[in-house]
Structures are given as structure tokens and as C-alpha cells.
């Protein structure tokens, strides 16, 4: 469909009940799922794979080529899951040959001016507030929240159910279930408020607190802290998730902090 106000390439695959507002451009090799709204002045470049019931607000640019000098025109994608909201002027670049895709999962909110670079993987139910900037090859797990103006260095992992304070510079991995703040980025407690909202039991929240007291508060190095956790905390899903995340963080995790304010 092409008109004086809207340009949709004939090879684009557009689902049912999709609304595309004036002055938007939909290129070839794109897929837009049912019941999605594309606001005005949006550009959807080749390689975009947009799910159902998404909302993409004016000025967003989806699946532009990576800002990576190694990119050689390879066939890659930028994928957005169902029920995700992309606010004004968000930019999501498609992947490179390293991973082949950039992926934003389901039920996410990316607020205005968020930038998601090539080969990033964002899970489900995440919130990236205004001005968050992700360099390439970043992984953000489910239910993570990044407040406004957070900047994340390439190849960083941010664990599930974590919370990163506004204006933070993220240079090390952030384990699951924690709050991170200050400069340099440090542990300031677990994300107890978020965990309660997501129906974690008091017993599980206390277990997470006990694990992170050993890791971040008692002054052990990571190797000794993990050994202490295994010796003192019985096996469980959250314990094993935390241990696995830290052991698979060869570049290190954020530092501990003495001024803990756990909720």
C-alpha cells in the first residue's frame, strides 16, 4: 500500500487490523503482527519482525543497520515481541553476523529516546525508561527495570528482576534480584519491592537477602563468597540462578556497597 501519506512496500507482510498513521514508511522484508499500531513518522527498515498488539509511537526507527563499522550488509533482523510498547524516537538497530538479530521480547515498555544497539537481547516484561542507551551485545533478563538515562557498556548482562537507578553507568554485570546505584555502580540491596509485586514469598525474599549478604556485604571475594553460599544456603531455584549468573560472568559483577538500604 502506497499513498501520498503512507508508504508500505508490496513485499511487507502486514497482519490484520494493523493501523499505520500518515508519513510512516514500511520497507521490504518486514513483518508486522495483527492489531499493531504504527504512529506517524515511524520508519520500519528491512529485517523488522514486529509482533501482535504492539504500539510504536511517532518518530521511532526500527531495524536500521547497526552502527558498527564491521557490519557488511549481512541479512539480520530486529525482533519485537507481542504487546510491547515503543515510545517516541526509540531506535532499535538490527543484528550483525555475531548473533544475527537484535531481540526485544514480549510485554516490554521502551520509553522515549531509548537506544537498543545491535545484537542486544531484551527479555520479557522489562521497562527501559527515558533515554536508556544500550551498546551492542547486551543481555537484559526478564522483569528488569532500568531508570532514565542509564548507559550500559557492550557485552554486559543484567539479571532478572533487577533494578538500576537513574543515571547509572553500567560497566559490570548486574546479578538477578538486586538494586544497583551509585558511581561506580554498586549493590544497594535487593529489589524487594519489585519481588513482592511479582508475588515472591517472604521466605524467598529472605533467602535472596541472605545470599547477597554473603556475596556483597561480608567482604569475601567472589570465589569464597560462592563457596560460602553453597555451604550455608540450601539448594533452591533462586540460589542456583544467582550462582550460575555470577559464575558465568567472567568479566566480573558490580561491587558491593557498605551503605545498604534493603526494603
Buried (B, 14 or more C-beta within 10 A) or exposed (E): EEEEEBBBBEEBEBBEEBEBBEBBBBBEBBBBBBBBBBBBBBBBBBBBBBBBBBBBBBBBBBBBBBEBEEBEEBEBBBBBBBBBBBBBBBBBBBBBBBBBBBBBBBBBBBBBBBBBBBBBBBBBBBBBBBBBBBBBBBBBBBBBBBBBBBBBBEEBBBBBBBBBBBEBEBBBBBBBBBBBBBEEBBBBBBBBEBBEEEEBEEEBBEBBBBBBBBBBBEEBEBEEBBEBBEEEBEEBEBBEBBBEBBEEBEEEBBEBBEEBEBE
